[in-house]
Amino acid sequence: WRLGWSLFLAGLAVLAGFGVFEVCTADGLPVLVKAAVLCTVAGAAILAASVLRQRRIQARLDRYRGVVR
């Protein structure tokens, strides 16, 4: 399942990058729309990084990590 999620997220990142590139180079879109798209992508990236950071910290501090359930 990790490989599946990794491939899915990698593909999603490539598509998001392509979409941002297309929005930035599009001549027919207003600047406000371009800014909104870039802010949305930047916000999603910040939230994803924050979640990954918190999970890494929490996994290190988990007192039940050696307990078999």
CHARMM-style PDB file with segment names, atoms N, HN, CA, C and O in Angstrom:
ATOM      1  N   TRP     1       0.808  -1.189   0.000  1.00  0.00      PROA
ATOM      2  CA  TRP     1       0.000   0.000   0.000  1.00  0.00      PROA
ATOM      3  C   TRP     1       0.851   1.253   0.000  1.00  0.00      PROA
ATOM      4  O   TRP     1       0.432   2.297  -0.501  1.00  0.00      PROA
ATOM      5  N   ARG     2       2.053   1.153   0.564  1.00  0.00      PROA
ATOM      6  HN  ARG     2       2.394   0.305   0.971  1.00  0.00      PROA
ATOM      7  CA  ARG     2       2.936   2.327   0.557  1.00  0.00      PROA
ATOM      8  C   ARG     2       3.389   2.681  -0.854  1.00  0.00      PROA
ATOM      9  O   ARG     2       3.466   3.854  -1.218  1.00  0.00      PROA
ATOM     10  N   LEU     3       3.684   1.665  -1.633  1.00  0.00      PROA
ATOM     11  HN  LEU     3       3.621   0.712  -1.337  1.00  0.00      PROA
ATOM     12  CA  LEU     3       4.089   1.919  -3.017  1.00  0.00      PROA
ATOM     13  C   LEU     3       2.936   2.567  -3.786  1.00  0.00      PROA
ATOM     14  O   LEU     3       3.147   3.503  -4.556  1.00  0.00      PROA
ATOM     15  N   GLY     4       1.737   2.073  -3.576  1.00  0.00      PROA
ATOM     16  HN  GLY     4       1.565   1.312  -2.951  1.00  0.00      PROA
ATOM     17  CA  GLY     4       0.571   2.644  -4.249  1.00  0.00      PROA
ATOM     18  C   GLY     4       0.366   4.106  -3.895  1.00  0.00      PROA
ATOM     19  O   GLY     4       0.139   4.935  -4.776  1.00  0.00      PROA
ATOM     20  N   TRP     5       0.443   4.429  -2.606  1.00  0.00      PROA
ATOM     21  HN  TRP     5       0.627   3.756  -1.890  1.00  0.00      PROA
ATOM     22  CA  TRP     5       0.296   5.817  -2.185  1.00  0.00      PROA
ATOM     23  C   TRP     5       1.442   6.677  -2.709  1.00  0.00      PROA
ATOM     24  O   TRP     5       1.229   7.822  -3.106  1.00  0.00      PROA
ATOM     25  N   SER     6       2.638   6.137  -2.713  1.00  0.00      PROA
ATOM     26  HN  SER     6       2.812   5.206  -2.390  1.00  0.00      PROA
ATOM     27  CA  SER     6       3.791   6.902  -3.212  1.00  0.00      PROA
ATOM     28  C   SER     6       3.624   7.234  -4.688  1.00  0.00      PROA
ATOM     29  O   SER     6       3.863   8.366  -5.107  1.00  0.00      PROA
ATOM     30  N   LEU     7       3.213   6.243  -5.472  1.00  0.00      PROA
ATOM     31  HN  LEU     7       3.019   5.323  -5.131  1.00  0.00      PROA
ATOM     32  CA  LEU     7       2.998   6.490  -6.904  1.00  0.00      PROA
ATOM     33  C   LEU     7       1.851   7.472  -7.128  1.00  0.00      PROA
ATOM     34  O   LEU     7       1.934   8.350  -7.986  1.00  0.00      PROA
ATOM     35  N   PHE     8       0.793   7.317  -6.359  1.00  0.00      PROA
ATOM     36  HN  PHE     8       0.726   6.603  -5.662  1.00  0.00      PROA
ATOM     37  CA  PHE     8      -0.352   8.221  -6.485  1.00  0.00      PROA
ATOM     38  C   PHE     8       0.052   9.654  -6.162  1.00  0.00      PROA
ATOM     39  O   PHE     8      -0.286  10.575  -6.906  1.00  0.00      PROA
ATOM     40  N   LEU     9       0.768   9.850  -5.066  1.00  0.00      PROA
ATOM     41  HN  LEU     9       1.042   9.103  -4.461  1.00  0.00      PROA
ATOM     42  CA  LEU     9       1.167  11.201  -4.673  1.00  0.00      PROA
ATOM     43  C   LEU     9       2.197  11.798  -5.637  1.00  0.00      PROA
ATOM     44  O   LEU     9       2.179  13.002  -5.894  1.00  0.00      PROA
ATOM     45  N   ALA    10       3.083  10.971  -6.166  1.00  0.00      PROA
ATOM     46  HN  ALA    10       3.097   9.993  -5.957  1.00  0.00      PROA
ATOM     47  CA  ALA    10       4.046  11.461  -7.145  1.00  0.00      PROA
ATOM     48  C   ALA    10       3.328  11.919  -8.418  1.00  0.00      PROA
ATOM     49  O   ALA    10       3.641  12.977  -8.964  1.00  0.00      PROA
ATOM     50  N   GLY    11       2.383  11.135  -8.879  1.00  0.00      PROA
ATOM     51  HN  GLY    11       2.129  10.276  -8.436  1.00  0.00      PROA
ATOM     52  CA  GLY    11       1.610  11.522 -10.050  1.00  0.00      PROA
ATOM     53  C   GLY    11       0.791  12.772  -9.804  1.00  0.00      PROA
ATOM     54  O   GLY    11       0.677  13.637 -10.673  1.00  0.00      PROA
ATOM     55  N   LEU    12       0.222  12.860  -8.615  1.00  0.00      PROA
ATOM     56  HN  LEU    12       0.314  12.158  -7.909  1.00  0.00      PROA
ATOM     57  CA  LEU    12      -0.550  14.046  -8.265  1.00  0.00      PROA
ATOM     58  C   LEU    12       0.339  15.285  -8.210  1.00  0.00      PROA
ATOM     59  O   LEU    12      -0.077  16.365  -8.632  1.00  0.00      PROA
ATOM     60  N   ALA    13       1.545  15.141  -7.701  1.00  0.00      PROA
ATOM     61  HN  ALA    13       1.883  14.265  -7.358  1.00  0.00      PROA
ATOM     62  CA  ALA    13       2.482  16.271  -7.647  1.00  0.00      PROA
ATOM     63  C   ALA    13       2.875  16.724  -9.049  1.00  0.00      PROA
ATOM     64  O   ALA    13       2.966  17.923  -9.315  1.00  0.00      PROA
ATOM     65  N   VAL    14       3.108  15.765  -9.944  1.00  0.00      PROA
ATOM     66  HN  VAL    14       3.035  14.791  -9.727  1.00  0.00      PROA
ATOM     67  CA  VAL    14       3.460  16.117 -11.330  1.00  0.00      PROA
ATOM     68  C   VAL    14       2.298  16.832 -11.999  1.00  0.00      PROA
ATOM     69  O   VAL    14       2.497  17.839 -12.678  1.00  0.00      PROA
ATOM     70  N   LEU    15       1.085  16.321 -11.813  1.00  0.00      PROA
ATOM     71  HN  LEU    15       0.924  15.503 -11.261  1.00  0.00      PROA
ATOM     72  CA  LEU    15      -0.083  16.976 -12.407  1.00  0.00      PROA
ATOM     73  C   LEU    15      -0.313  18.357 -11.818  1.00  0.00      PROA
ATOM     74  O   LEU    15      -0.672  19.284 -12.545  1.00  0.00      PROA
ATOM     75  N   ALA    16      -0.111  18.511 -10.515  1.00  0.00      PROA
ATOM     76  HN  ALA    16       0.181  17.758  -9.925  1.00  0.00      PROA
ATOM     77  CA  ALA    16      -0.272  19.821  -9.889  1.00  0.00      PROA
ATOM     78  C   ALA    16       0.779  20.798 -10.424  1.00  0.00      PROA
ATOM     79  O   ALA    16       0.472  21.957 -10.705  1.00  0.00      PROA
ATOM     80  N   GLY    17       2.008  20.328 -10.561  1.00  0.00      PROA
ATOM     81  HN  GLY    17       2.258  19.387 -10.332  1.00  0.00      PROA
ATOM     82  CA  GLY    17       3.056  21.190 -11.117  1.00  0.00      PROA
ATOM     83  C   GLY    17       2.749  21.611 -12.540  1.00  0.00      PROA
ATOM     84  O   GLY    17       2.947  22.767 -12.914  1.00  0.00      PROA
ATOM     85  N   PHE    18       2.262  20.660 -13.334  1.00  0.00      PROA
ATOM     86  HN  PHE    18       2.101  19.721 -13.029  1.00  0.00      PROA
ATOM     87  CA  PHE    18       1.890  20.982 -14.713  1.00  0.00      PROA
ATOM     88  C   PHE    18       0.734  21.975 -14.741  1.00  0.00      PROA
ATOM     89  O   PHE    18       0.725  22.904 -15.548  1.00  0.00      PROA
ATOM     90  N   GLY    19      -0.230  21.776 -13.864  1.00  0.00      PROA
ATOM     91  HN  GLY    19      -0.222  21.021 -13.208  1.00  0.00      PROA
ATOM     92  CA  GLY    19      -1.375  22.690 -13.800  1.00  0.00      PROA
ATOM     93  C   GLY    19      -0.968  24.094 -13.396  1.00  0.00      PROA
ATOM     94  O   GLY    19      -1.449  25.070 -13.972  1.00  0.00      PROA
ATOM     95  N   VAL    20      -0.092  24.205 -12.418  1.00  0.00      PROA
ATOM     96  HN  VAL    20       0.299  23.412 -11.950  1.00  0.00      PROA
ATOM     97  CA  VAL    20       0.393  25.521 -11.998  1.00  0.00      PROA
ATOM     98  C   VAL    20       1.172  26.190 -13.126  1.00  0.00      PROA
ATOM     99  O   VAL    20       1.028  27.390 -13.361  1.00  0.00      PROA
ATOM    100  N   PHE    21       1.992  25.415 -13.819  1.00  0.00      PROA
ATOM    101  HN  PHE    21       2.109  24.440 -13.629  1.00  0.00      PROA
ATOM    102  CA  PHE    21       2.732  25.966 -14.959  1.00  0.00      PROA
ATOM    103  C   PHE    21       1.772  26.477 -16.031  1.00  0.00      PROA
ATOM    104  O   PHE    21       1.959  27.569 -16.567  1.00  0.00      PROA
ATOM    105  N   GLU    22       0.755  25.695 -16.338  1.00  0.00      PROA
ATOM    106  HN  GLU    22       0.603  24.808 -15.902  1.00  0.00      PROA
ATOM    107  CA  GLU    22      -0.209  26.105 -17.364  1.00  0.00      PROA
ATOM    108  C   GLU    22      -0.983  27.345 -16.940  1.00  0.00      PROA
ATOM    109  O   GLU    22      -1.248  28.223 -17.761  1.00  0.00      PROA
ATOM    110  N   VAL    23      -1.348  27.422 -15.659  1.00  0.00      PROA
ATOM    111  HN  VAL    23      -1.133  26.709 -14.992  1.00  0.00      PROA
ATOM    112  CA  VAL    23      -2.076  28.603 -15.183  1.00  0.00      PROA
ATOM    113  C   VAL    23      -1.185  29.832 -15.239  1.00  0.00      PROA
ATOM    114  O   VAL    23      -1.636  30.915 -15.613  1.00  0.00      PROA
ATOM    115  N   CYS    24       0.078  29.669 -14.869  1.00  0.00      PROA
ATOM    116  HN  CYS    24       0.445  28.790 -14.565  1.00  0.00      PROA
ATOM    117  CA  CYS    24       0.995  30.819 -14.875  1.00  0.00      PROA
ATOM    118  C   CYS    24       1.288  31.315 -16.283  1.00  0.00      PROA
ATOM    119  O   CYS    24       1.482  32.514 -16.485  1.00  0.00      PROA
ATOM    120  N   THR    25       1.323  30.417 -17.258  1.00  0.00      PROA
ATOM    121  HN  THR    25       1.166  29.443 -17.095  1.00  0.00      PROA
ATOM    122  CA  THR    25       1.661  30.822 -18.623  1.00  0.00      PROA
ATOM    123  C   THR    25       0.433  31.133 -19.481  1.00  0.00      PROA
ATOM    124  O   THR    25       0.576  31.552 -20.630  1.00  0.00      PROA
ATOM    125  N   ALA    26      -0.769  30.933 -18.938  1.00  0.00      PROA
ATOM    126  HN  ALA    26      -0.885  30.593 -18.005  1.00  0.00      PROA
ATOM    127  CA  ALA    26      -1.986  31.210 -19.703  1.00  0.00      PROA
ATOM    128  C   ALA    26      -2.170  32.719 -19.843  1.00  0.00      PROA
ATOM    129  O   ALA    26      -2.026  33.470 -18.879  1.00  0.00      PROA
ATOM    130  N   ASP    27      -2.486  33.137 -21.043  1.00  0.00      PROA
ATOM    131  HN  ASP    27      -2.603  32.527 -21.826  1.00  0.00      PROA
ATOM    132  CA  ASP    27      -2.663  34.565 -21.292  1.00  0.00      PROA
ATOM    133  C   ASP    27      -4.087  35.036 -21.015  1.00  0.00      PROA
ATOM    134  O   ASP    27      -4.293  36.212 -20.716  1.00  0.00      PROA
ATOM    135  N   GLY    28      -5.059  34.159 -21.105  1.00  0.00      PROA
ATOM    136  HN  GLY    28      -4.892  33.204 -21.348  1.00  0.00      PROA
ATOM    137  CA  GLY    28      -6.453  34.566 -20.977  1.00  0.00      PROA
ATOM    138  C   GLY    28      -6.965  34.649 -19.558  1.00  0.00      PROA
ATOM    139  O   GLY    28      -8.084  35.114 -19.342  1.00  0.00      PROA
ATOM    140  N   LEU    29      -6.180  34.213 -18.576  1.00  0.00      PROA
ATOM    141  HN  LEU    29      -5.271  33.836 -18.751  1.00  0.00      PROA
ATOM    142  CA  LEU    29      -6.657  34.228 -17.193  1.00  0.00      PROA
ATOM    143  C   LEU    29      -6.285  35.537 -16.497  1.00  0.00      PROA
ATOM    144  O   LEU    29      -5.184  36.055 -16.683  1.00  0.00      PROA
ATOM    145  N   PRO    30      -7.206  36.065 -15.698  1.00  0.00      PROA
ATOM    146  CA  PRO    30      -6.874  37.272 -14.926  1.00  0.00      PROA
ATOM    147  C   PRO    30      -5.827  36.973 -13.852  1.00  0.00      PROA
ATOM    148  O   PRO    30      -5.659  35.825 -13.440  1.00  0.00      PROA
ATOM    149  N   VAL    31      -5.143  37.992 -13.415  1.00  0.00      PROA
ATOM    150  HN  VAL    31      -5.279  38.924 -13.750  1.00  0.00      PROA
ATOM    151  CA  VAL    31      -4.099  37.842 -12.398  1.00  0.00      PROA
ATOM    152  C   VAL    31      -4.700  37.337 -11.090  1.00  0.00      PROA
ATOM    153  O   VAL    31      -4.049  36.585 -10.365  1.00  0.00      PROA
ATOM    154  N   LEU    32      -5.918  37.735 -10.781  1.00  0.00      PROA
ATOM    155  HN  LEU    32      -6.447  38.346 -11.369  1.00  0.00      PROA
ATOM    156  CA  LEU    32      -6.570  37.300  -9.546  1.00  0.00      PROA
ATOM    157  C   LEU    32      -6.770  35.783  -9.528  1.00  0.00      PROA
ATOM    158  O   LEU    32      -6.575  35.145  -8.493  1.00  0.00      PROA
ATOM    159  N   VAL    33      -7.149  35.215 -10.643  1.00  0.00      PROA
ATOM    160  HN  VAL    33      -7.308  35.733 -11.484  1.00  0.00      PROA
ATOM    161  CA  VAL    33      -7.332  33.763 -10.736  1.00  0.00      PROA
ATOM    162  C   VAL    33      -5.988  33.056 -10.600  1.00  0.00      PROA
ATOM    163  O   VAL    33      -5.885  32.041  -9.910  1.00  0.00      PROA
ATOM    164  N   LYS    34      -4.972  33.581 -11.247  1.00  0.00      PROA
ATOM    165  HN  LYS    34      -5.055  34.405 -11.807  1.00  0.00      PROA
ATOM    166  CA  LYS    34      -3.638  32.990 -11.132  1.00  0.00      PROA
ATOM    167  C   LYS    34      -3.153  33.019  -9.682  1.00  0.00      PROA
ATOM    168  O   LYS    34      -2.598  32.036  -9.190  1.00  0.00      PROA
ATOM    169  N   ALA    35      -3.363  34.141  -9.005  1.00  0.00      PROA
ATOM    170  HN  ALA    35      -3.814  34.939  -9.405  1.00  0.00      PROA
ATOM    171  CA  ALA    35      -2.949  34.266  -7.605  1.00  0.00      PROA
ATOM    172  C   ALA    35      -3.737  33.310  -6.720  1.00  0.00      PROA
ATOM    173  O   ALA    35      -3.177  32.725  -5.793  1.00  0.00      PROA
ATOM    174  N   ALA    36      -5.020  33.145  -6.992  1.00  0.00      PROA
ATOM    175  HN  ALA    36      -5.474  33.620  -7.745  1.00  0.00      PROA
ATOM    176  CA  ALA    36      -5.838  32.238  -6.189  1.00  0.00      PROA
ATOM    177  C   ALA    36      -5.380  30.795  -6.347  1.00  0.00      PROA
ATOM    178  O   ALA    36      -5.330  30.053  -5.366  1.00  0.00      PROA
ATOM    179  N   VAL    37      -5.050  30.391  -7.554  1.00  0.00      PROA
ATOM    180  HN  VAL    37      -5.091  30.994  -8.351  1.00  0.00      PROA
ATOM    181  CA  VAL    37      -4.570  29.030  -7.791  1.00  0.00      PROA
ATOM    182  C   VAL    37      -3.236  28.804  -7.097  1.00  0.00      PROA
ATOM    183  O   VAL    37      -3.032  27.768  -6.465  1.00  0.00      PROA
ATOM    184  N   LEU    38      -2.338  29.754  -7.207  1.00  0.00      PROA
ATOM    185  HN  LEU    38      -2.503  30.596  -7.720  1.00  0.00      PROA
ATOM    186  CA  LEU    38      -1.026  29.621  -6.570  1.00  0.00      PROA
ATOM    187  C   LEU    38      -1.142  29.603  -5.044  1.00  0.00      PROA
ATOM    188  O   LEU    38      -0.426  28.854  -4.379  1.00  0.00      PROA
ATOM    189  N   CYS    39      -2.032  30.416  -4.490  1.00  0.00      PROA
ATOM    190  HN  CYS    39      -2.614  31.024  -5.030  1.00  0.00      PROA
ATOM    191  CA  CYS    39      -2.240  30.414  -3.040  1.00  0.00      PROA
ATOM    192  C   CYS    39      -2.837  29.088  -2.570  1.00  0.00      PROA
ATOM    193  O   CYS    39      -2.476  28.593  -1.503  1.00  0.00      PROA
ATOM    194  N   THR    40      -3.739  28.516  -3.349  1.00  0.00      PROA
ATOM    195  HN  THR    40      -4.032  28.918  -4.216  1.00  0.00      PROA
ATOM    196  CA  THR    40      -4.329  27.234  -2.990  1.00  0.00      PROA
ATOM    197  C   THR    40      -3.284  26.126  -2.985  1.00  0.00      PROA
ATOM    198  O   THR    40      -3.242  25.313  -2.062  1.00  0.00      PROA
ATOM    199  N   VAL    41      -2.450  26.092  -4.001  1.00  0.00      PROA
ATOM    200  HN  VAL    41      -2.484  26.752  -4.751  1.00  0.00      PROA
ATOM    201  CA  VAL    41      -1.403  25.073  -4.070  1.00  0.00      PROA
ATOM    202  C   VAL    41      -0.381  25.274  -2.951  1.00  0.00      PROA
ATOM    203  O   VAL    41       0.059  24.306  -2.332  1.00  0.00      PROA
ATOM    204  N   ALA    42      -0.006  26.515  -2.695  1.00  0.00      PROA
ATOM    205  HN  ALA    42      -0.363  27.302  -3.198  1.00  0.00      PROA
ATOM    206  CA  ALA    42       0.955  26.790  -1.620  1.00  0.00      PROA
ATOM    207  C   ALA    42       0.374  26.420  -0.265  1.00  0.00      PROA
ATOM    208  O   ALA    42       1.083  25.862   0.573  1.00  0.00      PROA
ATOM    209  N   GLY    43      -0.894  26.716  -0.033  1.00  0.00      PROA
ATOM    210  HN  GLY    43      -1.469  27.169  -0.714  1.00  0.00      PROA
ATOM    211  CA  GLY    43      -1.538  26.352   1.229  1.00  0.00      PROA
ATOM    212  C   GLY    43      -1.612  24.854   1.418  1.00  0.00      PROA
ATOM    213  O   GLY    43      -1.367  24.352   2.515  1.00  0.00      PROA
ATOM    214  N   ALA    44      -1.946  24.132   0.358  1.00  0.00      PROA
ATOM    215  HN  ALA    44      -2.145  24.540  -0.533  1.00  0.00      PROA
ATOM    216  CA  ALA    44      -2.002  22.671   0.446  1.00  0.00      PROA
ATOM    217  C   ALA    44      -0.615  22.095   0.732  1.00  0.00      PROA
ATOM    218  O   ALA    44      -0.486  21.144   1.503  1.00  0.00      PROA
ATOM    219  N   ALA    45       0.403  22.654   0.125  1.00  0.00      PROA
ATOM    220  HN  ALA    45       0.298  23.426  -0.502  1.00  0.00      PROA
ATOM    221  CA  ALA    45       1.771  22.171   0.373  1.00  0.00      PROA
ATOM    222  C   ALA    45       2.200  22.443   1.810  1.00  0.00      PROA
ATOM    223  O   ALA    45       2.847  21.601   2.433  1.00  0.00      PROA
ATOM    224  N   ILE    46       1.850  23.599   2.338  1.00  0.00      PROA
ATOM    225  HN  ILE    46       1.324  24.283   1.832  1.00  0.00      PROA
ATOM    226  CA  ILE    46       2.195  23.934   3.721  1.00  0.00      PROA
ATOM    227  C   ILE    46       1.468  23.009   4.690  1.00  0.00      PROA
ATOM    228  O   ILE    46       2.067  22.533   5.655  1.00  0.00      PROA
ATOM    229  N   LEU    47       0.189  22.748   4.449  1.00  0.00      PROA
ATOM    230  HN  LEU    47      -0.298  23.134   3.666  1.00  0.00      PROA
ATOM    231  CA  LEU    47      -0.569  21.845   5.315  1.00  0.00      PROA
ATOM    232  C   LEU    47      -0.027  20.427   5.259  1.00  0.00      PROA
ATOM    233  O   LEU    47       0.071  19.763   6.290  1.00  0.00      PROA
ATOM    234  N   ALA    48       0.324  19.954   4.073  1.00  0.00      PROA
ATOM    235  HN  ALA    48       0.244  20.494   3.235  1.00  0.00      PROA
ATOM    236  CA  ALA    48       0.873  18.602   3.939  1.00  0.00      PROA
ATOM    237  C   ALA    48       2.207  18.487   4.670  1.00  0.00      PROA
ATOM    238  O   ALA    48       2.463  17.491   5.347  1.00  0.00      PROA
ATOM    239  N   ALA    49       3.053  19.499   4.536  1.00  0.00      PROA
ATOM    240  HN  ALA    49       2.845  20.308   3.986  1.00  0.00      PROA
ATOM    241  CA  ALA    49       4.337  19.482   5.240  1.00  0.00      PROA
ATOM    242  C   ALA    49       4.135  19.516   6.748  1.00  0.00      PROA
ATOM    243  O   ALA    49       4.864  18.855   7.487  1.00  0.00      PROA
ATOM    244  N   SER    50       3.160  20.274   7.203  1.00  0.00      PROA
ATOM    245  HN  SER    50       2.569  20.811   6.602  1.00  0.00      PROA
ATOM    246  CA  SER    50       2.875  20.355   8.631  1.00  0.00      PROA
ATOM    247  C   SER    50       2.393  19.015   9.180  1.00  0.00      PROA
ATOM    248  O   SER    50       2.802  18.600  10.264  1.00  0.00      PROA
ATOM    249  N   VAL    51       1.523  18.341   8.430  1.00  0.00      PROA
ATOM    250  HN  VAL    51       1.191  18.678   7.550  1.00  0.00      PROA
ATOM    251  CA  VAL    51       1.025  17.034   8.869  1.00  0.00      PROA
ATOM    252  C   VAL    51       2.166  16.025   8.924  1.00  0.00      PROA
ATOM    253  O   VAL    51       2.279  15.275   9.894  1.00  0.00      PROA
ATOM    254  N   LEU    52       3.010  15.996   7.902  1.00  0.00      PROA
ATOM    255  HN  LEU    52       2.919  16.606   7.114  1.00  0.00      PROA
ATOM    256  CA  LEU    52       4.139  15.065   7.896  1.00  0.00      PROA
ATOM    257  C   LEU    52       5.100  15.345   9.041  1.00  0.00      PROA
ATOM    258  O   LEU    52       5.619  14.414   9.657  1.00  0.00      PROA
ATOM    259  N   ARG    53       5.339  16.606   9.328  1.00  0.00      PROA
ATOM    260  HN  ARG    53       4.918  17.362   8.828  1.00  0.00      PROA
ATOM    261  CA  ARG    53       6.225  16.981  10.430  1.00  0.00      PROA
ATOM    262  C   ARG    53       5.651  16.528  11.772  1.00  0.00      PROA
ATOM    263  O   ARG    53       6.370  15.977  12.605  1.00  0.00      PROA
ATOM    264  N   GLN    54       4.351  16.764  11.978  1.00  0.00      PROA
ATOM    265  HN  GLN    54       3.767  17.212  11.301  1.00  0.00      PROA
ATOM    266  CA  GLN    54       3.723  16.363  13.230  1.00  0.00      PROA
ATOM    267  C   GLN    54       3.694  14.849  13.393  1.00  0.00      PROA
ATOM    268  O   GLN    54       3.885  14.342  14.499  1.00  0.00      PROA
ATOM    269  N   ARG    55       3.459  14.128  12.314  1.00  0.00      PROA
ATOM    270  HN  ARG    55       3.304  14.539  11.416  1.00  0.00      PROA
ATOM    271  CA  ARG    55       3.472  12.661  12.392  1.00  0.00      PROA
ATOM    272  C   ARG    55       4.851  12.135  12.725  1.00  0.00      PROA
ATOM    273  O   ARG    55       4.982  11.168  13.475  1.00  0.00      PROA
ATOM    274  N   ARG    56       5.883  12.760  12.176  1.00  0.00      PROA
ATOM    275  HN  ARG    56       5.777  13.546  11.567  1.00  0.00      PROA
ATOM    276  CA  ARG    56       7.245  12.336  12.480  1.00  0.00      PROA
ATOM    277  C   ARG    56       7.583  12.590  13.944  1.00  0.00      PROA
ATOM    278  O   ARG    56       8.207  11.751  14.593  1.00  0.00      PROA
ATOM    279  N   ILE    57       7.180  13.727  14.459  1.00  0.00      PROA
ATOM    280  HN  ILE    57       6.673  14.409  13.932  1.00  0.00      PROA
ATOM    281  CA  ILE    57       7.416  14.039  15.866  1.00  0.00      PROA
ATOM    282  C   ILE    57       6.631  13.092  16.758  1.00  0.00      PROA
ATOM    283  O   ILE    57       7.169  12.586  17.743  1.00  0.00      PROA
ATOM    284  N   GLN    58       5.380  12.846  16.433  1.00  0.00      PROA
ATOM    285  HN  GLN    58       4.943  13.257  15.633  1.00  0.00      PROA
ATOM    286  CA  GLN    58       4.527  11.980  17.245  1.00  0.00      PROA
ATOM    287  C   GLN    58       5.023  10.537  17.233  1.00  0.00      PROA
ATOM    288  O   GLN    58       4.965   9.860  18.260  1.00  0.00      PROA
ATOM    289  N   ALA    59       5.501  10.064  16.108  1.00  0.00      PROA
ATOM    290  HN  ALA    59       5.548  10.614  15.275  1.00  0.00      PROA
ATOM    291  CA  ALA    59       5.997   8.686  16.031  1.00  0.00      PROA
ATOM    292  C   ALA    59       7.229   8.507  16.911  1.00  0.00      PROA
ATOM    293  O   ALA    59       7.423   7.439  17.492  1.00  0.00      PROA
ATOM    294  N   ARG    60       8.042   9.513  17.012  1.00  0.00      PROA
ATOM    295  HN  ARG    60       7.885  10.380  16.540  1.00  0.00      PROA
ATOM    296  CA  ARG    60       9.238   9.439  17.838  1.00  0.00      PROA
ATOM    297  C   ARG    60       8.880   9.440  19.328  1.00  0.00      PROA
ATOM    298  O   ARG    60       9.566   8.803  20.128  1.00  0.00      PROA
ATOM    299  N   LEU    61       7.816  10.145  19.702  1.00  0.00      PROA
ATOM    300  HN  LEU    61       7.259  10.662  19.052  1.00  0.00      PROA
ATOM    301  CA  LEU    61       7.433  10.280  21.100  1.00  0.00      PROA
ATOM    302  C   LEU    61       6.373   9.275  21.549  1.00  0.00      PROA
ATOM    303  O   LEU    61       5.937   9.324  22.699  1.00  0.00      PROA
ATOM    304  N   ASP    62       5.953   8.372  20.676  1.00  0.00      PROA
ATOM    305  HN  ASP    62       6.308   8.332  19.742  1.00  0.00      PROA
ATOM    306  CA  ASP    62       4.895   7.413  21.000  1.00  0.00      PROA
ATOM    307  C   ASP    62       5.389   6.424  22.052  1.00  0.00      PROA
ATOM    308  O   ASP    62       6.354   5.696  21.819  1.00  0.00      PROA
ATOM    309  N   ARG    63       4.730   6.400  23.205  1.00  0.00      PROA
ATOM    310  HN  ARG    63       3.946   6.992  23.394  1.00  0.00      PROA
ATOM    311  CA  ARG    63       5.187   5.509  24.275  1.00  0.00      PROA
ATOM    312  C   ARG    63       4.707   4.079  24.082  1.00  0.00      PROA
ATOM    313  O   ARG    63       5.152   3.180  24.795  1.00  0.00      PROA
ATOM    314  N   TYR    64       3.817   3.856  23.140  1.00  0.00      PROA
ATOM    315  HN  TYR    64       3.455   4.587  22.561  1.00  0.00      PROA
ATOM    316  CA  TYR    64       3.285   2.519  22.895  1.00  0.00      PROA
ATOM    317  C   TYR    64       3.853   1.880  21.635  1.00  0.00      PROA
ATOM    318  O   TYR    64       3.287   0.900  21.151  1.00  0.00      PROA
ATOM    319  N   ARG    65       4.949   2.396  21.084  1.00  0.00      PROA
ATOM    320  HN  ARG    65       5.410   3.192  21.477  1.00  0.00      PROA
ATOM    321  CA  ARG    65       5.445   1.884  19.816  1.00  0.00      PROA
ATOM    322  C   ARG    65       6.005   0.464  19.919  1.00  0.00      PROA
ATOM    323  O   ARG    65       6.023  -0.248  18.916  1.00  0.00      PROA
ATOM    324  N   GLY    66       6.455   0.034  21.082  1.00  0.00      PROA
ATOM    325  HN  GLY    66       6.441   0.613  21.897  1.00  0.00      PROA
ATOM    326  CA  GLY    66       6.971  -1.321  21.241  1.00  0.00      PROA
ATOM    327  C   GLY    66       5.927  -2.316  21.721  1.00  0.00      PROA
ATOM    328  O   GLY    66       6.235  -3.495  21.891  1.00  0.00      PROA
ATOM    329  N   VAL    67       4.698  -1.864  21.943  1.00  0.00      PROA
ATOM    330  HN  VAL    67       4.448  -0.906  21.804  1.00  0.00      PROA
ATOM    331  CA  VAL    67       3.637  -2.714  22.466  1.00  0.00      PROA
ATOM    332  C   VAL    67       2.948  -3.432  21.320  1.00  0.00      PROA
ATOM    333  O   VAL    67       2.533  -2.801  20.348  1.00  0.00      PROA
ATOM    334  N   VAL    68       2.824  -4.757  21.430  1.00  0.00      PROA
ATOM    335  HN  VAL    68       3.161  -5.269  22.220  1.00  0.00      PROA
ATOM    336  CA  VAL    68       2.113  -5.535  20.431  1.00  0.00      PROA
ATOM    337  C   VAL    68       0.644  -5.560  20.818  1.00  0.00      PROA
ATOM    338  O   VAL    68       0.293  -5.941  21.935  1.00  0.00      PROA
ATOM    339  N   ARG    69      -0.206  -5.156  19.897  1.00  0.00      PROA
ATOM    340  HN  ARG    69       0.079  -4.847  18.989  1.00  0.00      PROA
ATOM    341  CA  ARG    69      -1.631  -5.103  20.195  1.00  0.00      PROA
ATOM    342  C   ARG    69      -2.342  -6.253  19.580  1.00  0.00      PROA
ATOM    343  OT1 ARG    69      -3.559  -6.375  19.725  1.00  0.00      PROA
TER     344      ARG     69
END
